[in-house]
Amino acid sequence: MKVTLDQDKCVASGQCVVAAADVFDQDDDGIAVLLDPAPPSDRADDVEQAAAVCPALAITVQD
Ligand code: SF4
């Protein structure tokens, strides 16, 4: 799984961190930070959930 995050789109809602805290974090301004661009397969459901709930469509997941 390959994850990309477009920080220019991020609106700092924090939903990705709620869904997958080991893959996403937020900086001091609330902008998401990608901690792991290639998470293990057992994180797939949570990462896909993070992408689904992101209001800015800033997260892309590829198999
Ligand atoms: S869910 Fe989307 S908009 Fe919200 S912090 Fe994460 S990347 Fe940014």
Boltz pocket constraint, residues with backbone or C-beta under 6 A from the ligand:
constraints:
  - pocket:
      binder: B
      contacts: [[A, 5], [A, 6], [A, 9], [A, 10], [A, 11], [A, 12], [A, 13], [A, 14], [A, 15], [A, 16], [A, 17], [A, 24], [A, 30], [A, 31], [A, 32], [A, 50], [A, 53], [A, 54], [A, 55], [A, 56], [A, 57], [A, 58], [A, 59]]
      max_distance: 6.0
